[in-house]
């Protein structure tokens, strides 16, 4: 898995915030909406070990959700992680 992948639902405020952070950094990402798709959400949960959204991968690393993304940003580690993922 390369780049950034984010599993979302349409009206989730945490999904919206995570995408805003990525958009502010001009990061291209692949958004996978799991609204009304139990099989896709189950696939996400199997990969992430969680059913909540968003679930974010940067490169091959599962970052977690919005809180974890924001923690990476606050610590100054997000930019390097994004650069490494290409």
PyMOL commands that set and color helices and strands:
alter all, ss='L'
color gray80, all
select helices_A, chain A and resi 13-24+38-48+66-75+78-85
alter helices_A, ss='H'
color red, helices_A
select strands_A, chain A and resi 4-8+29-33+55-58+61-64
alter strands_A, ss='S'
color yellow, strands_A
deselect
rebuild
show_as cartoon
